[in-house]
Amino acid sequence: MIDNRVEMKMMRKLMMFALMILAVQAAWAERDSTQYLQPTESHMKEARIITQILDFVHYRDIDLNDSLSSVIFDNFIESLDGNKNYFLESDIKSFEKYRFTLDEDLKRGNLVPAFYIFNIYKNRIESRLDYALAHAGDKFNFQKNESFMIDREDEPYAKSEDELDELWRKVLKSQALSLKLSGSTDEKIKEVLTTRYERFQSNVEKYNSNDVFEIFMNSLTEAFDPHTNYFTPLNAEDFEMNSKKSLEGIGATLQQDNDYTKIVELRPGGPAFKSGEVNKDDRVVGIAQGADGEMINTIGWRSDEVAGQIRGPKGTLVRLELLPAGASAGAETKIVTLVRDKINLDDAKPVSEVIQMTENGQKYTLGVITVPDFYLNAEEMETKPDDYASTTNDVKKLIKDLEAQGVDGVMLDLRNNGGGALYEAINMSGLFIPGGPVVQVKYPQNRKDVMDSESTEMFYDGPLNVMINRFSASASEIFAGAIQDYKRGVIVGEQSYGKGTVQQVRGLNEFLRQSTGEELGLMKYTIAKFYRVTGSSTQHKGVSPDIEFPSVYSAEEFGESSQPSALPWDKIDATNFKPLNYVDDQMLTSLKKLHNQRMKTDQLLLDLQFDINELKKSRARKEVSLNYDVRKKEQEDLEQRRAARVKVGASLSELEANKVKDRSLDDLKDPYLKESIRLLADQIQATKKKG
């Protein structure tokens, strides 16, 4: 609860605040006539509430002190100018006086330092946009040998306006060169760049005090952990809408990320999710309507404007130009074509298919169940306890149907499943293990709950494997971890995300002693941690697959362990559980050997490894040439390398013509899925030998 004594001092602090604002405004008037953004009284109140929530109810027991103030300071500067394109070195030096005082300021509700920094930022960005618009039509010398640093995170800030002008000359030249390489004329290049920066300028003019407050509050909350966030009243409505209603679009949640719009969530069952070509943290740099519409560059757009262009009627087509997750600005982009559909934001039912294959003369009928989400209809659970909509009940029906078709084994595909209802992860585990503990949850003050499956016998006791990837998180990790710890099935794929924390969502009004009628924002904050039955936390480490596939996403760059403020991995006591030993070391050794052989001989896997290596090279690149001939040759070399990929044996078309019995497997163009199915067949064979 918020201490009423704070409210009694409000008038005195408001007077002090007003004097500080007047002083800053006077200084600002000498610099620029631009509108000066200021915090409101509600912002001050919310800041005090948020700091008390973090202090008293957040799982992480750390003090809001000078040390944390320094982290908040760095977070705020990073969120504004992470690539060092706007601030001057002198700006940063002038801000240093706030580095160790933000903690006390936040406790008092003093937001003047944050707004002062933001207004300097706004002034700098407007200056840069003026420069860009003045030089959008410049005739660049693309024969000159010079390069552009696209990743400036480790570079120093510019020391002068002249240095910023030179940096932005190269920014414009790089963008113009990219357009020229794609076939644009000089006139078209000028038109595109002018339109881009005029829109960017228009968006900057729309910044308001709520935007500043939300950015600063999230610089605070993310110092505690990456899953603790603040939402302004307007964005809180969007957050709640995305949890309850239906939309027509591609099923992606977007967020502003400096000059880009980033995909922060893929809705299970949506077109983007089902395409397999769109990933979390990809950035949208262009949008085109229909099959032939012009690709409009969206760098500098507000995320709500990008979302408005992506949404559209069911059945219509939209093309996205995406900068892959982790890739630097200027790296190779990809075009993804999607057909909009109606997105049921609170429902993503699992689906199944049957794959026929023949391996070494042995025929297999295999069932694949894709589980995009762990969901539960709580209302139906109350009214129809024997037949309510839930992941477990729907998977149960699919297994029953697959068994009726005589499948030899079942694979569960949990790729990109970001979690959902913990209750369902536990229940679904009970379909494959005969009761017992599934997960442990630890709260502050070392309070611990052990959560058991209520099943008394396995619903399905046949061969099982589970495929995960870097974006399988939370409830997915609990399920996969339980299957692995009980030695019930084989886990294949990539190391999972490593989100082992539990969040709660509450409106800030709930923390007031009495309602004031004000519309305050929303907080999502961490209250607990997950642990496997072995006692190992899923935090940071996630679940490591028994058979690991090549991955473009490293733990250091993606997932929980890439977040500086992520809660640490730790271990508690194991629960009393009994492994089923369906899987043993001998079986895993055999499966790994077969998998490694196919990595050298299977064309899809070879192509996959090639693409991964190329993307890693692109992502690691921090500098690009601004010479037309050099860049043109780089493009041609990449195409030649792609064309010269190592070809193993017959082509896929030849395999399909000569091996009719294997056609169903060979039709699969997803190398991960195809290899997982083959491993399931290997597992079935190993089980027969073992038996």
C-alpha positions as CSV (number, residue, x, y, z in Angstrom):
1,M,0.0,0.0,0.0
2,I,1.1,3.6,-0.6
3,D,2.0,5.6,2.5
4,N,-0.4,8.5,3.0
5,R,2.4,10.6,4.4
6,V,3.8,10.9,0.9
7,E,0.5,12.5,-0.2
8,M,0.7,15.0,2.7
9,K,4.0,16.3,1.3
10,M,2.7,16.6,-2.2
11,M,2.1,20.3,-2.3
12,R,5.6,21.2,-1.0
13,K,7.2,18.8,-3.6
14,L,5.0,20.1,-6.4
15,M,6.3,23.6,-5.7
16,M,9.9,22.4,-5.8
17,F,9.1,20.5,-8.9
18,A,7.6,23.6,-10.6
19,L,10.7,25.6,-9.8
20,M,12.9,22.9,-11.3
21,I,10.8,22.7,-14.4
22,L,11.0,26.5,-14.8
23,A,14.7,26.5,-14.5
24,V,15.1,23.7,-17.1
25,Q,12.6,25.4,-19.4
26,A,14.6,28.6,-19.2
27,A,17.8,26.8,-20.1
28,W,15.9,25.0,-22.9
29,A,14.5,28.2,-24.4
30,E,18.1,29.3,-25.1
31,R,18.7,26.1,-27.1
32,D,15.6,25.5,-29.1
33,S,12.0,26.6,-29.4
34,T,10.7,23.0,-29.6
35,Q,8.0,21.9,-27.2
36,Y,9.4,20.8,-23.9
37,L,7.9,17.6,-22.6
38,Q,7.1,17.5,-18.9
39,P,5.9,14.9,-16.4
40,T,2.5,15.1,-14.9
41,E,1.4,14.7,-11.3
42,S,0.0,11.3,-12.2
43,H,3.4,10.3,-13.5
44,M,5.0,11.3,-10.2
45,K,2.4,9.3,-8.3
46,E,2.9,6.2,-10.5
47,A,6.7,6.4,-10.1
48,R,6.4,6.2,-6.3
49,I,3.9,3.3,-6.6
50,I,6.2,1.4,-9.0
51,T,9.3,1.8,-6.8
52,Q,7.4,0.5,-3.8
53,I,6.0,-2.5,-5.8
54,L,9.5,-3.4,-6.9
55,D,10.8,-2.9,-3.3
56,F,8.2,-4.9,-1.5
57,V,6.6,-7.5,-3.8
58,H,9.1,-8.3,-6.6
59,Y,10.8,-11.7,-6.3
60,R,14.3,-10.2,-6.5
61,D,15.3,-8.8,-3.2
62,I,17.6,-6.0,-4.2
63,D,17.8,-2.4,-2.9
64,L,17.0,0.6,-5.1
65,N,20.3,2.2,-4.4
66,D,23.2,4.0,-6.1
67,S,24.3,0.8,-7.8
68,L,20.9,0.1,-9.3
69,S,20.6,3.8,-10.2
70,S,23.6,3.4,-12.4
71,V,22.0,0.4,-14.2
72,I,18.7,2.4,-14.7
73,F,20.8,5.3,-16.1
74,D,22.5,3.0,-18.6
75,N,19.2,1.3,-19.5
76,F,17.6,4.7,-20.2
77,I,20.4,6.0,-22.4
78,E,20.6,2.6,-24.2
79,S,16.8,2.7,-24.9
80,L,17.1,6.2,-26.5
81,D,20.3,5.9,-28.4
82,G,21.7,2.4,-28.3
83,N,23.6,2.8,-31.6
84,K,25.1,6.2,-30.7
85,N,23.6,8.0,-33.6
86,Y,22.2,11.1,-31.8
87,F,23.8,12.1,-28.5
88,L,27.1,13.9,-28.4
89,E,29.9,12.9,-26.0
90,S,29.3,16.2,-24.2
91,D,25.6,15.3,-23.7
92,I,26.5,12.0,-22.0
93,K,29.1,13.8,-19.8
94,S,26.5,16.4,-18.8
95,F,24.0,13.5,-17.9
96,E,26.6,11.8,-15.6
97,K,25.5,13.9,-12.6
98,Y,22.3,11.8,-12.6
99,R,23.9,8.4,-12.6
100,F,23.8,7.8,-8.9
101,T,20.8,10.0,-7.9
102,L,18.0,8.3,-9.9
103,D,17.2,6.0,-7.0
104,E,16.4,8.8,-4.6
105,D,14.6,10.7,-7.3
106,L,12.3,7.8,-8.1
107,K,11.4,7.3,-4.5
108,R,10.3,10.9,-4.3
109,G,8.6,10.9,-7.7
110,N,11.1,13.3,-9.2
111,L,11.2,12.8,-12.9
112,V,12.9,16.0,-14.0
113,P,16.3,14.3,-14.8
114,A,14.7,11.7,-17.0
115,F,12.6,14.3,-18.9
116,Y,15.6,16.6,-19.2
117,I,17.6,13.8,-20.8
118,F,14.7,12.9,-23.2
119,N,14.2,16.5,-24.3
120,I,17.9,16.8,-25.2
121,Y,17.5,13.5,-27.1
122,K,14.4,14.8,-28.9
123,N,16.3,17.9,-29.8
124,R,19.3,15.9,-31.2
125,I,17.1,13.6,-33.2
126,E,15.2,16.5,-34.8
127,S,18.6,18.0,-35.7
128,R,19.6,14.8,-37.4
129,L,16.4,14.5,-39.3
130,D,16.8,18.1,-40.6
131,Y,20.2,17.0,-41.8
132,A,18.8,13.9,-43.5
133,L,16.1,15.7,-45.3
134,A,18.5,18.4,-46.5
135,H,20.8,15.7,-47.9
136,A,18.4,13.0,-49.1
137,G,19.0,14.0,-52.7
138,D,22.8,14.2,-52.6
139,K,24.7,12.6,-55.4
140,F,27.0,10.1,-53.7
141,N,30.3,8.8,-55.1
142,F,29.8,5.1,-54.9
143,Q,33.2,4.4,-56.5
144,K,35.0,5.8,-53.4
145,N,36.5,3.2,-51.1
146,E,35.0,3.9,-47.7
147,S,33.0,1.9,-45.2
148,F,30.2,2.4,-42.8
149,M,30.0,1.1,-39.2
150,I,26.5,-0.3,-38.9
151,D,26.9,-1.6,-35.4
152,R,28.1,1.4,-33.2
153,E,27.3,-0.1,-29.8
154,D,31.0,-0.3,-28.9
155,E,32.0,3.0,-30.7
156,P,32.5,6.3,-28.9
157,Y,29.9,9.0,-29.1
158,A,30.5,11.8,-31.6
159,K,32.6,14.7,-30.2
160,S,31.0,17.4,-32.3
161,E,28.2,18.3,-34.7
162,D,30.6,17.9,-37.5
163,E,31.3,14.3,-36.5
164,L,27.6,13.6,-36.4
165,D,27.2,15.2,-39.9
166,E,29.9,12.8,-41.2
167,L,28.2,9.8,-39.5
168,W,24.9,10.7,-41.0
169,R,26.4,11.3,-44.4
170,K,27.4,7.7,-44.3
171,V,24.0,6.6,-43.0
172,L,22.3,8.2,-46.0
173,K,25.0,6.9,-48.4
174,S,24.5,3.4,-47.1
175,Q,20.7,3.6,-47.5
176,A,21.1,5.1,-50.9
177,L,23.5,2.3,-52.0
178,S,21.1,-0.4,-50.8
179,L,18.3,1.2,-52.9
180,K,20.7,1.5,-55.9
181,L,21.7,-2.2,-55.6
182,S,18.0,-3.1,-55.7
183,G,17.6,-1.2,-59.0
184,S,16.3,2.3,-57.9
185,T,17.1,5.4,-59.9
186,D,18.6,8.5,-58.4
187,E,15.2,10.2,-58.5
188,K,13.5,7.2,-56.8
189,I,16.3,7.1,-54.1
190,K,15.7,10.7,-53.3
191,E,11.9,10.1,-53.1
192,V,12.2,7.1,-50.8
193,L,14.7,8.7,-48.4
194,T,12.7,12.0,-48.3
195,T,9.5,10.1,-47.6
196,R,11.2,8.0,-45.0
197,Y,12.6,10.9,-43.0
198,E,9.5,13.1,-43.3
199,R,7.5,10.3,-41.7
200,F,10.2,9.8,-39.1
201,Q,10.1,13.5,-38.4
202,S,6.3,13.4,-38.1
203,N,6.6,10.5,-35.6
204,V,9.1,12.4,-33.4
205,E,6.7,15.3,-33.3
206,K,4.1,13.0,-31.8
207,Y,6.2,12.1,-28.8
208,N,4.3,12.9,-25.6
209,S,5.0,12.8,-21.9
210,N,3.4,9.4,-21.5
211,D,6.0,8.0,-24.0
212,V,8.9,9.4,-22.0
213,F,7.4,8.1,-18.7
214,E,6.9,4.6,-20.1
215,I,10.4,4.4,-21.5
216,F,11.9,5.6,-18.2
217,M,9.8,3.3,-16.0
218,N,10.8,0.3,-18.1
219,S,14.4,1.3,-17.7
220,L,13.7,1.0,-14.0
221,T,11.7,-2.2,-14.1
222,E,14.1,-4.0,-16.4
223,A,16.9,-3.3,-14.0
224,F,15.1,-5.9,-11.7
225,D,14.5,-8.4,-14.5
226,P,13.5,-8.5,-18.2
227,H,10.0,-9.7,-17.6
228,T,8.9,-6.9,-15.3
229,N,7.3,-4.1,-17.3
230,Y,5.1,-1.0,-17.0
231,F,2.3,-0.1,-19.4
232,T,0.7,3.4,-19.6
233,P,-3.1,3.4,-19.4
234,L,-3.4,3.5,-23.2
235,N,-0.9,0.6,-23.7
236,A,-2.5,-1.3,-20.8
237,E,-5.7,-1.3,-22.8
238,D,-3.9,-2.8,-25.8
239,F,-2.2,-5.4,-23.5
240,E,-5.5,-6.5,-22.1
241,M,-7.2,-6.4,-25.5
242,N,-4.5,-8.7,-26.9
243,S,-5.3,-11.2,-24.2
244,K,-9.1,-11.2,-24.7
245,K,-10.3,-10.3,-28.2
246,S,-9.9,-11.4,-31.8
247,L,-8.1,-9.5,-34.6
248,E,-7.6,-10.0,-38.2
249,G,-3.9,-9.9,-39.2
250,I,-0.8,-12.0,-39.0
251,G,-0.7,-12.7,-35.2
252,A,2.3,-10.7,-34.2
253,T,2.8,-8.3,-31.3
254,L,5.0,-5.3,-32.1
255,Q,7.1,-2.9,-30.0
256,Q,9.2,0.2,-30.7
257,D,12.9,-0.5,-30.7
258,N,14.8,2.7,-31.4
259,D,14.2,3.5,-35.1
260,Y,12.7,0.0,-35.8
261,T,9.5,-1.9,-35.0
262,K,10.4,-5.2,-33.5
263,I,8.3,-8.4,-33.3
264,V,8.2,-9.3,-29.6
265,E,5.6,-12.1,-29.7
266,L,4.1,-14.4,-32.2
267,R,0.5,-15.4,-31.4
268,P,0.1,-19.2,-31.6
269,G,-1.9,-20.3,-34.5
270,G,-1.5,-17.0,-36.4
271,P,-0.2,-16.8,-40.0
272,A,3.3,-15.5,-38.8
273,F,3.6,-18.3,-36.3
274,K,2.5,-21.0,-38.8
275,S,4.8,-19.7,-41.6
276,G,7.9,-20.7,-39.7
277,E,9.7,-17.7,-41.4
278,V,9.0,-15.0,-38.8
279,N,10.8,-15.0,-35.6
280,K,10.7,-13.2,-32.3
281,D,13.0,-10.1,-32.4
282,D,12.9,-9.8,-36.2
283,R,12.5,-6.1,-37.2
284,V,10.0,-5.0,-39.8
285,V,11.7,-2.6,-42.2
286,G,9.2,-2.7,-45.1
287,I,5.6,-3.5,-45.8
288,A,3.8,-4.2,-49.1
289,Q,0.1,-4.8,-49.7
290,G,-0.8,-7.7,-52.0
291,A,1.4,-9.7,-54.3
292,D,2.4,-6.6,-56.4
293,G,2.2,-3.7,-54.1
294,E,5.2,-1.4,-53.6
295,M,7.4,-2.3,-50.6
296,I,7.2,0.8,-48.3
297,N,10.2,1.3,-46.0
298,T,9.0,1.5,-42.3
299,I,12.3,2.5,-40.6
300,G,11.4,5.4,-38.3
301,W,7.7,4.6,-38.1
302,R,5.9,4.3,-34.8
303,S,5.0,0.7,-34.0
304,D,1.3,1.5,-34.0
305,E,1.6,2.8,-37.6
306,V,3.4,-0.4,-38.6
307,A,0.7,-2.5,-36.9
308,G,-2.0,-0.6,-38.7
309,Q,-0.4,-1.4,-42.1
310,I,0.0,-5.1,-41.2
311,R,-3.5,-5.6,-40.0
312,G,-6.2,-6.1,-42.6
313,P,-9.2,-8.2,-43.7
314,K,-9.0,-12.0,-43.5
315,G,-7.8,-13.6,-46.7
316,T,-5.8,-10.6,-48.0
317,L,-2.0,-10.8,-48.6
318,V,0.7,-8.7,-47.0
319,R,4.5,-8.9,-47.7
320,L,7.0,-8.0,-44.9
321,E,10.6,-7.1,-45.3
322,L,12.3,-8.3,-42.2
323,L,15.8,-7.6,-40.7
324,P,16.5,-11.0,-39.0
325,A,16.8,-11.1,-35.2
326,G,20.3,-10.0,-34.1
327,A,21.4,-8.8,-37.5
328,S,22.9,-5.3,-37.7
329,A,21.4,-2.5,-39.6
330,G,22.4,-2.8,-43.3
331,A,22.5,-6.6,-43.1
332,E,20.7,-8.8,-45.6
333,T,16.9,-8.7,-45.2
334,K,14.3,-11.3,-46.1
335,I,10.8,-11.0,-47.7
336,V,8.0,-13.0,-46.1
337,T,4.6,-13.3,-47.8
338,L,1.6,-13.9,-45.4
339,V,-2.1,-14.3,-45.8
340,R,-4.0,-12.5,-43.1
341,D,-6.4,-14.5,-41.0
342,K,-8.6,-14.1,-38.0
343,I,-6.5,-14.5,-34.8
344,N,-8.2,-15.9,-31.8
345,L,-5.9,-14.4,-29.3
346,D,-6.9,-16.7,-26.4
347,D,-7.1,-19.9,-28.3
348,A,-4.5,-21.9,-30.3
349,K,-5.5,-25.5,-30.6
350,P,-3.0,-28.2,-31.3
351,V,-3.1,-30.0,-34.6
352,S,-1.9,-33.4,-35.7
353,E,-0.8,-35.2,-38.8
354,V,0.3,-38.7,-39.8
355,I,3.7,-39.2,-41.6
356,Q,4.4,-42.5,-43.4
357,M,8.0,-43.4,-43.9
358,T,10.3,-46.3,-44.7
359,E,13.8,-46.5,-43.2
360,N,16.1,-49.5,-43.9
361,G,13.2,-51.5,-45.2
362,Q,11.2,-50.8,-42.1
363,K,7.8,-49.1,-42.5
364,Y,6.7,-46.5,-39.9
365,T,3.5,-44.7,-39.2
366,L,4.3,-41.7,-37.1
367,G,2.1,-39.1,-35.4
368,V,3.1,-35.4,-35.1
369,I,1.2,-33.1,-32.8
370,T,2.0,-29.4,-32.9
371,V,1.3,-27.6,-29.6
372,P,1.5,-23.8,-30.1
373,D,0.4,-22.8,-26.7
374,F,-0.7,-24.0,-23.2
375,Y,-4.2,-22.7,-22.7
376,L,-7.2,-23.3,-20.5
377,N,-10.8,-22.1,-20.6
378,A,-11.4,-21.4,-16.9
379,E,-15.1,-20.6,-17.4
380,E,-15.7,-23.9,-19.2
381,M,-13.7,-25.7,-16.6
382,E,-16.3,-24.6,-14.0
383,T,-19.4,-25.4,-16.1
384,K,-18.1,-28.4,-18.0
385,P,-15.4,-30.1,-15.8
386,D,-15.4,-33.2,-18.0
387,D,-15.1,-31.5,-21.4
388,Y,-13.6,-28.1,-21.2
389,A,-11.2,-26.5,-23.8
390,S,-7.6,-27.0,-22.8
391,T,-4.3,-28.0,-24.3
392,T,-4.3,-31.3,-22.3
393,N,-7.9,-32.3,-23.3
394,D,-7.3,-31.4,-27.0
395,V,-3.9,-33.3,-27.1
396,K,-5.6,-36.3,-25.5
397,K,-8.2,-36.4,-28.2
398,L,-5.5,-36.1,-30.9
399,I,-3.5,-39.0,-29.4
400,K,-6.7,-41.1,-29.3
401,D,-7.2,-40.4,-33.0
402,L,-3.6,-41.2,-33.9
403,E,-3.7,-44.5,-32.0
404,A,-6.8,-45.4,-34.0
405,Q,-4.7,-44.9,-37.1
406,G,-2.1,-47.3,-35.8
407,V,0.8,-44.9,-35.2
408,D,4.1,-46.4,-34.0
409,G,5.2,-43.3,-32.1
410,V,4.3,-39.7,-31.3
411,M,6.3,-36.5,-31.7
412,L,5.2,-33.3,-29.9
413,D,6.4,-30.1,-31.7
414,L,6.8,-27.3,-29.1
415,R,8.8,-25.0,-31.2
416,N,8.0,-21.3,-30.6
417,N,5.6,-22.3,-27.8
418,G,6.2,-19.4,-25.4
419,G,4.3,-21.0,-22.6
420,G,0.9,-20.2,-21.1
421,A,-1.0,-21.9,-18.3
422,L,1.2,-23.6,-15.8
423,Y,-1.7,-25.9,-14.8
424,E,-1.8,-27.2,-18.4
425,A,1.9,-28.0,-18.6
426,I,1.4,-30.1,-15.5
427,N,-1.7,-31.8,-16.8
428,M,-0.2,-32.5,-20.2
429,S,2.8,-34.1,-18.5
430,G,0.3,-36.4,-16.8
431,L,-0.7,-37.9,-20.2
432,F,2.8,-39.4,-20.4
433,I,3.9,-40.1,-16.8
434,P,1.9,-42.0,-14.2
435,G,1.5,-39.1,-11.7
436,G,4.1,-37.6,-9.4
437,P,5.8,-34.2,-9.2
438,V,6.2,-32.2,-12.4
439,V,7.6,-28.8,-11.3
440,Q,8.6,-26.9,-8.2
441,V,7.8,-23.2,-7.6
442,K,9.8,-21.1,-5.2
443,Y,8.5,-17.8,-3.8
444,P,10.2,-15.1,-1.7
445,Q,11.2,-16.1,1.9
446,N,12.1,-19.6,0.4
447,R,8.5,-20.7,0.4
448,K,8.3,-23.7,-2.0
449,D,5.4,-25.6,-3.7
450,V,5.8,-28.9,-5.4
451,M,3.1,-29.3,-8.1
452,D,2.1,-32.9,-9.0
453,S,0.3,-34.4,-11.9
454,E,-3.0,-35.8,-10.8
455,S,-2.9,-38.7,-13.2
456,T,-2.5,-42.2,-11.8
457,E,-1.6,-43.9,-15.1
458,M,-0.2,-42.9,-18.5
459,F,-2.7,-42.1,-21.2
460,Y,-0.1,-42.8,-23.8
461,D,2.9,-45.1,-23.1
462,G,4.3,-45.5,-26.6
463,P,7.6,-44.0,-28.0
464,L,7.7,-40.3,-27.6
465,N,9.9,-37.4,-28.6
466,V,9.6,-33.7,-28.0
467,M,11.0,-31.0,-30.3
468,I,11.9,-27.6,-28.8
469,N,13.8,-24.6,-30.1
470,R,15.3,-21.4,-28.8
471,F,11.8,-19.8,-28.5
472,S,10.2,-22.6,-26.5
473,A,9.8,-21.0,-23.1
474,S,8.2,-21.2,-19.6
475,A,5.4,-23.9,-19.6
476,S,7.0,-25.6,-22.6
477,E,10.3,-25.9,-20.7
478,I,8.4,-27.3,-17.7
479,F,6.8,-30.0,-19.8
480,A,10.0,-30.8,-21.8
481,G,12.0,-30.8,-18.6
482,A,9.6,-33.3,-16.9
483,I,9.7,-35.7,-19.9
484,Q,13.5,-35.5,-19.9
485,D,13.9,-35.9,-16.1
486,Y,11.6,-38.9,-16.0
487,K,13.5,-40.4,-19.0
488,R,10.1,-40.8,-20.6
489,G,11.0,-39.5,-24.1
490,V,13.8,-38.0,-26.2
491,I,14.1,-34.2,-26.3
492,V,15.4,-33.0,-29.7
493,G,16.1,-29.6,-31.3
494,E,17.7,-26.5,-29.8
495,Q,18.4,-25.3,-26.3
496,S,15.2,-23.6,-25.0
497,Y,14.7,-20.0,-24.0
498,G,15.5,-20.3,-20.3
499,K,12.5,-18.4,-18.8
500,G,12.1,-19.8,-15.4
501,T,10.2,-17.0,-13.8
502,V,6.5,-16.4,-12.9
503,Q,4.8,-13.0,-13.4
504,Q,1.7,-11.3,-12.0
505,V,-0.2,-8.5,-13.7
506,R,-2.0,-5.8,-11.7
507,G,-3.2,-2.3,-12.2
508,L,-1.5,0.4,-10.2
509,N,-4.9,1.5,-8.8
510,E,-5.0,-1.7,-6.8
511,F,-2.0,-0.6,-4.7
512,L,-3.7,2.6,-3.5
513,R,-5.4,2.7,-0.1
514,Q,-8.4,4.4,-1.6
515,S,-9.5,5.1,-5.2
516,T,-8.8,8.6,-6.5
517,G,-10.7,8.1,-9.8
518,E,-7.4,8.6,-11.8
519,E,-6.6,6.2,-14.6
520,L,-3.2,4.7,-13.8
521,G,-1.1,2.2,-15.7
522,L,-0.4,-1.5,-15.4
523,M,2.5,-3.5,-13.9
524,K,3.7,-7.0,-14.8
525,Y,6.2,-8.1,-12.3
526,T,8.0,-11.3,-11.3
527,I,6.8,-13.2,-8.2
528,A,8.4,-16.6,-8.3
529,K,10.9,-19.0,-10.0
530,F,10.4,-22.5,-11.6
531,Y,12.5,-25.5,-10.8
532,R,12.6,-29.0,-12.3
533,V,12.0,-32.1,-10.2
534,T,15.8,-32.6,-10.1
535,G,16.0,-29.2,-8.3
536,S,17.6,-27.4,-11.3
537,S,16.1,-24.1,-12.3
538,T,14.9,-23.7,-15.8
539,Q,16.0,-20.1,-15.5
540,H,18.9,-19.1,-17.9
541,K,19.7,-22.7,-18.9
542,G,16.3,-23.8,-20.0
543,V,16.2,-27.4,-21.3
544,S,19.2,-28.8,-23.3
545,P,18.0,-31.3,-25.9
546,D,19.3,-34.9,-25.8
547,I,19.9,-34.6,-29.6
548,E,21.0,-31.0,-30.5
549,F,20.2,-29.5,-33.9
550,P,22.3,-26.7,-35.5
551,S,20.9,-23.3,-34.5
552,V,21.3,-19.8,-35.7
553,Y,20.5,-18.5,-32.2
554,S,23.2,-18.7,-29.6
555,A,22.4,-18.5,-25.9
556,E,24.6,-15.5,-25.5
557,E,22.6,-13.5,-28.1
558,F,19.0,-14.8,-27.7
559,G,17.0,-16.0,-24.8
560,E,17.1,-15.3,-21.1
561,S,20.8,-15.6,-20.7
562,S,21.3,-12.8,-23.2
563,Q,19.5,-10.4,-20.8
564,P,21.9,-8.6,-18.3
565,S,19.2,-8.3,-15.6
566,A,17.9,-11.9,-15.9
567,L,17.6,-13.7,-12.6
568,P,20.4,-16.2,-12.0
569,W,20.3,-20.0,-12.4
570,D,20.4,-21.8,-9.1
571,K,19.4,-25.2,-7.7
572,I,17.2,-26.4,-4.8
573,D,16.6,-29.8,-3.4
574,A,15.3,-32.5,-5.7
575,T,11.8,-33.9,-5.2
576,N,11.1,-37.6,-4.6
577,F,10.4,-38.8,-8.2
578,K,11.1,-42.1,-9.9
579,P,12.5,-42.1,-13.5
580,L,10.7,-44.4,-15.9
581,N,13.8,-45.2,-17.9
582,Y,12.2,-45.4,-21.3
583,V,15.3,-43.6,-22.5
584,D,18.9,-44.5,-21.5
585,D,22.4,-43.5,-22.4
586,Q,22.9,-46.4,-24.8
587,M,19.8,-45.3,-26.8
588,L,20.9,-41.7,-26.9
589,T,24.4,-42.6,-28.0
590,S,22.9,-44.6,-30.9
591,L,20.6,-41.8,-31.9
592,K,23.4,-39.2,-31.8
593,K,25.5,-41.3,-34.1
594,L,22.7,-41.7,-36.6
595,H,21.9,-38.0,-36.4
596,N,25.6,-37.0,-37.0
597,Q,25.7,-39.2,-40.0
598,R,22.7,-37.5,-41.6
599,M,24.2,-34.1,-40.9
600,K,26.8,-35.1,-43.4
601,T,24.6,-36.7,-46.0
602,D,21.1,-35.2,-45.9
603,Q,20.6,-32.4,-48.4
604,L,18.1,-30.4,-46.3
605,L,20.4,-30.5,-43.3
606,L,23.4,-29.5,-45.3
607,D,21.4,-26.5,-46.8
608,L,20.2,-25.6,-43.3
609,Q,23.8,-25.6,-42.0
610,F,24.9,-23.4,-45.0
611,D,22.1,-20.9,-44.3
612,I,22.9,-20.8,-40.6
613,N,26.6,-20.1,-41.3
614,E,25.7,-17.3,-43.8
615,L,23.3,-15.7,-41.3
616,K,25.9,-15.8,-38.5
617,K,28.4,-14.2,-40.8
618,S,26.0,-11.5,-41.7
619,R,25.0,-10.9,-38.0
620,A,28.6,-10.7,-36.9
621,R,29.4,-8.1,-39.5
622,K,29.7,-4.6,-38.0
623,E,31.0,-2.7,-41.0
624,V,29.9,-2.6,-44.7
625,S,31.6,-1.1,-47.8
626,L,30.0,1.9,-49.4
627,N,31.6,1.1,-52.8
628,Y,29.0,-0.1,-55.4
629,D,31.3,-2.6,-57.1
630,V,32.4,-4.2,-53.8
631,R,28.8,-4.5,-52.6
632,K,27.6,-5.8,-55.9
633,K,30.4,-8.5,-55.9
634,E,29.4,-9.5,-52.4
635,Q,25.8,-10.1,-53.5
636,E,27.0,-12.1,-56.5
637,D,29.4,-14.1,-54.4
638,L,26.6,-15.0,-52.0
639,E,24.4,-16.2,-54.8
640,Q,27.2,-18.3,-56.2
641,R,27.9,-19.8,-52.8
642,R,24.2,-20.7,-52.5
643,A,24.1,-22.2,-56.0
644,A,27.3,-24.2,-55.3
645,R,26.0,-25.8,-52.1
646,V,27.3,-29.3,-51.6
647,K,24.9,-31.7,-53.3
648,V,24.7,-35.1,-51.8
649,G,23.5,-38.0,-54.0
650,A,20.3,-37.6,-55.9
651,S,18.1,-34.5,-55.9
652,L,14.9,-34.4,-53.9
653,S,12.9,-34.7,-57.1
654,E,14.8,-37.9,-58.0
655,L,14.2,-39.3,-54.5
656,E,10.5,-38.6,-54.9
657,A,10.4,-40.3,-58.3
658,N,12.3,-43.4,-57.2
659,K,11.1,-43.9,-53.6
660,V,7.4,-43.7,-53.7
661,K,7.1,-45.3,-50.3
662,D,9.2,-42.4,-48.7
663,R,7.3,-39.7,-50.6
664,S,5.4,-38.5,-47.5
665,L,8.6,-37.9,-45.6
666,D,10.5,-36.4,-48.5
667,D,7.7,-33.9,-49.1
668,L,8.6,-32.2,-45.8
669,K,10.7,-29.1,-46.5
670,D,11.2,-28.3,-42.8
671,P,14.6,-29.9,-42.0
672,Y,14.1,-29.8,-38.3
673,L,10.7,-31.6,-38.5
674,K,12.0,-34.1,-41.0
675,E,15.0,-35.0,-38.8
676,S,12.9,-35.2,-35.6
677,I,10.6,-37.7,-37.3
678,R,13.6,-39.7,-38.4
679,L,14.9,-39.7,-34.9
680,L,11.6,-40.9,-33.6
681,A,11.8,-43.9,-36.1
682,D,15.4,-44.5,-34.8
683,Q,14.1,-44.4,-31.3
684,I,11.4,-46.9,-32.1
685,Q,13.9,-49.2,-33.6
686,A,16.2,-48.8,-30.6
687,T,13.4,-49.6,-28.2
688,K,12.6,-52.8,-30.1
689,K,16.2,-53.9,-29.8
690,K,16.3,-53.0,-26.1
691,G,13.1,-55.0,-25.5
